Amino acid sequence: MILWIAQYFQENHSWLNLFSYQTFRAIMAALTALMLSVFLGPVFIRKLQEKQIGQHVRSLGPESHLSKQGTPTMGGALIIFSIIVACLLWSDLTINYVWICMYVLFGFGLIGWLDDYRKLVLKDSAGLSAKWKYTLQSIFGISAVLFLYYYGDNSLTTQMVIPFVKDLDWALGWLVIPLGYFVMVGSSNAVNLTDGLDGLAIMPVVLVAAALGVITYLSGHAVFSDYLFIPFIQNAGEVAIFCAAIVGSGLGFLWFNTYPAEMFMGDVGALSLGAALGIVAIIARQELVFFIMCGVFVMETISVILQVGSYKLRKKRIFKMAPIHHHFELKGWPEPKVVVRFWIMALIMVLIGLATLKVR
């Protein structure tokens, strides 16, 4: 919106050319989302408290979590609101990639909201059934990838980039559709599994979003993409503004989500942010690099799979509790120590992922 206004008056005011730079608009989107999250946070928390929308804590978990009972949740709605407002203000709204990213963010957020609403407002402990959850995730995920497949440049948008190798890539063709579905749904649920401690999930989301913002900016630049041997995706640079909005909104939410948390994001935030990161990775054709950068989310998911599989096959548990962050809590690690160490691991994996752009 602001870009359109600037372009309209640019002929008489040359300084408005500043708004044509994606880097400037990305910075402004991050600041806008950050300020919205920080200033609206107290209002949001108060409204959630008034409506008694608070976290339910299972008695089977670590005893230290019992004090979290009743903490306002569904804070992810604030994150989504901040991101969408920032994108509407600072993105070039003529670019389809911007709209498909917001579509995925809102669609998966709606699924999470339905789940949270059933559990927290209707007091249905089961929430949204697994059948309905995966059905809705499939609808939003597959429709998003189909849009990219039919309205993108097929010679590029079906290309699979192999990390550390510059001369090897695969043209996936229609296989990009199921791949995109699994990337989006997988990352959505992985972030949801990780969201179990104060600030644990949001900081890795911020780090991965920042890295994806760099990658999409480079992918949308013909010279940089050629130099780094990554696909040139025309207009992908606008997605960097969406990523910057995630960074700003996530940091603003962390202001209230850091230990001891005043607000949780709930499924509405975790499912939407995970899927949003996934669609950005798909647009940039960097699914394998994305898998590396999401090392913490992958570790959390694998720990659950191993725990469930081991118990079903051997009637024995591998970890004291899954996801694995609870395992370390039960081993005696204080919650802030678990969180910060997982943040450090997330940073390391993100840096390794970025390094693959140069090591080819």
N, C-alpha and C positions, 0 to 999 in steps of 0.2 A: 504494500500500500504506500509506504513512504517512498519507495523507489519510484513508483509511478508519479507521485506528486513532484519529486525532485526532477524527474525527466521532463515533466510538463513545463516547469519553470526554468529549466537549465539554460535555455537560450539567452535569457536575460541575467542569469546569475551563475557564472561559471563555477563558483565554489561548490555548487550543488553536484558537480561531477564526482565529488567525494563519495556520494551514495551509490555510485555505480560499481565501486570496488567490493568484491565479495568478502575480502578480509575485514574491511571496516564494518560491513553489515553483520558479519559473524560476531564480531566483538560486541556490537550494539545489541544483537539478539541475546547473547549470553548475559549482558548486564541487565537487559529488560526482564528476562526470565528470572534472574537472580533477585532483582528488586521486588518483582511481583510475589515471589515465594516468601521472601523475608517479611514484607510489609503485610501481606494477607495471611501469613501463617497464624498469628495470634487470633485473628478473627475466625479463621477456619477451625482452630482448636476449640475456641469457645463455643462455636455452633455445634461441633461434634459432642462436646460435653453436655450441652443443653439437651441434645437429642439422645444422650446416653448411648452413643455409638462407640463402645470401648472394646478393647482386646479381651478375648477369652483365653485364659492360660490353662493348658492341660496339666493335670496333677502328675502325669508320668514324666514330665520334663524336669530339668534342674530346678531345685528348690528356690534358687535365686530369682527365677522368673515369676514366682508367685506375686512379687511386688508390682509386676507390670499389669496385673489384672485391672481392667477398666481404662487403661491408657487409650486415648482417642486414636482410632485407626481410620482407614480409607483416606489417608492423607495423599495418596497417589492422585486423587482427583485434582488437588492443588497443583501437583507437578504437571499433569496433562494440560490444565488450564493455562499455566504459565508458558509452557512450550508452544501451544497453539497460538496464543496471543502474540508472542514474540515472532513466530514464523509469519503470521498474517501481517505484522507490521514491517518486517525487515526482509522478507524473501521476495524473489521475483515470482509472482503468483501466476505467471504465464508458463512456468516450467512444470510439467506433469510430475516430475520426481518429488517435488515439494508436496503436492496434494496426495500422492500415494503414500508418502511417509506419514502424513497426518492422518490419513485414512486408517492405516495399520495401527498407529498409536491410539486413536479413538476407538477403533473396533475391538482391539484386545482389551483396552481399558473398560469398555462396556461389559465384556465377559467377566472381568474381575469385579466390576461393580455389582453385577448380578449375583456373583458368588458371595461377596461381602455382605450384600443387602440381605440375602437369605439367612446368612449365619448370624449377623449382628443385629438386624432390625426385626426380622421374622423369627429369630431364635431357632432356626433350623440348623442343628449342629452339622448336618451333612453338607449344607450349602448347595451349590449347583452340582448336579450329578456329573460324574465323569463322562457319561455318554453325551450329555448336552454340552459340556465344556469343550470336549474335543470336536464335536460336530460344529460348534460355532467357530472354534479356532480354525478348523478346516475351511469353513466358508470364507472367512476373512483372509486367511493365508493364501489359499489357492487363487481366489479372485485377484489378490494383489499381484501375485506372480504372473497370472494370465495377462493382466494389464501390461506389465513390463515386457512380457514376451511378444505381444502383438503390437504394442505401440512404441517399443524401443528399437534401436538399431540391432537387428538380429545377428549381424556379423560380429558384434561385440558383446551383447548382453547374454549370449549363451556360452561365452568363453570361460573356462575354468583355469584360473591361474595357479601354478604350482610354486610354492615358496622355495627359495634358494636356487631356482632354475629359470633362466631367461629365455631359452629356446624351446621350451616344452609347454604347451597348453592344449587343452581339449575343447573342441567345439561340441557342447553337450546337446545342442538342438532342443527338442521337446523335453529332454530329461532335466532341464533346468527347472521345470515346473515342480516335480516331486522333490528335487533338491531344495528349492526355495521354501517349499512347505515345511520340510523337516528342519531346515535352518531356523525359520521363524518360530515354529511351535516348540522346537527343542530349546532355543535360547529363552523363549518366554517362560517355559516351565522351569528351566535351570535357574533363572533369576528368582523365581518364586520360591524354589527350594532353599536358595541361599539367604532369603530374607527372614532370618530367624533371630538375629541379635541387633542391638542398637547400632545403626550406621553400617552394618556389615555389607549389605547389598548395594547401597546407593553409591558408595565411593568407587568400587570397581565399575559400576555402570558409568560414572562420570569419566573415569580413566579410559575406558574402552570407547566411549562416545567421542572424547577428545582425539584419540588416535584415529578413529574412523573419519572424523572431521578433516584431519590432515590428509588422509588417504583419498577421500572424495575430492578435496581441493586439487590434489596432484593429478588425480584421474581426469578431472575436467580441464586440465591445462595441457595443450598439445605438446609443448616443449618438455615439460617436466615428466609427463607420462612416457614420452619417447626415450628420454634419458634414463628413466628408471625401469624400462621394459615392462610397464604395466599397461593394461588396456586404456585407451583414450575413450572416455565416456562423455560425449558432448552434454553440457549442462549439468554434469554431476557436481560441479563446484557449488551449485546452489544448495546441495544436500549438506554441505559443511555448515550452513547457517542453521539448519535443523539440528545438527549435532551440537553446535554451540549453544543452542537453546536448551538442549538436554543437560549440558554441562552446567549452565547457569541455574537452571531450575533445580537440578540435583544438589548443587552446593547450597542453594537457598533452603531446600528441604533438610539438608544435613544440619543446618543451624538448630533445628528443632528435633532432629532424629538422633543426634549424637548422645552418648551415654551421660546421664540417664535420659532416655527418650521422652519427649513431651508428646510425640505423635508418631504413629507407624504409617507406612504407605499402604499396607494391605494388598490384597490381590489386584485391586484396581491399578495400583502403581507397578507392582512387580511384573504382572503379565504384560502390561502395555510397554514398559521400558525394554523388557527382553525382546519382544517382537519388533520394536522400533529399531533396536540395534541390529537385529537380524535382517530387516529389509534394507538397511543402509549397506550392510556387507554384501547383500545380493546385488544391489545397484552397482557397487564398485567392483563386482566380480572377485571378491577377496574372501570367499567362504572359508578357505583353509587357514588363511592368516587370522581371520576372525576366531576360528576354533582355538588357535594358539593364544590369542589375547584374552580369551574367555577362560583361561586355565582354572581360575578359582571356581567359576560356575560349573565347569566340566568336572572338577574334582568333587564338588558337592553332589552332583547328579550321580556320578559313578559310585560314590559311597553309599547312596540309597539303593542303587541297583544291586551292589554287592551284598549289602546287609539283607535285603529282602530275599535275594537268591540263595544266600547261605542259610538263612533260617528255614526257607521252604525245603531245601535239599538235605540239610544236615541237622536242622533244629538247633543250630548254634549261631550266635552273633559274632561278627568280625569286630565290630566297634561297640563301645559301651552304649552309643546311641547314634542314630543317623537322622539328618545329615551330619557330616563329620565335624562341624563346628561344635555341636553338642558333645561329641566325644571328648574334645579337648576341655570343654567346661567340666565334664564329669571327672576328668583326670586332675582337676584342681586349678586350671588356668582361670584367672579372673576374666570376666567378660571383655573389658577393654583391651586386655592383652591379646585375646583371641582375635578381636576385631582388627587391631592395628597390624598384627602379624599377617592376617589375611590381606589387608590392604597392601602391605609390602610385597606379598607374593603376586597380587594383581598387577602392581606396578612393574615388577620384573617381567611378567608374561606379556604385558603391553609393550614394553621396550623391546623384547625379543621379536614380537610381531612386527614392530616398526623397522627393526633391523633387517628383516627379510626383504624389505623394499630395496635395500642397497646391496645386500649380499646375494647376488644372482650370477 
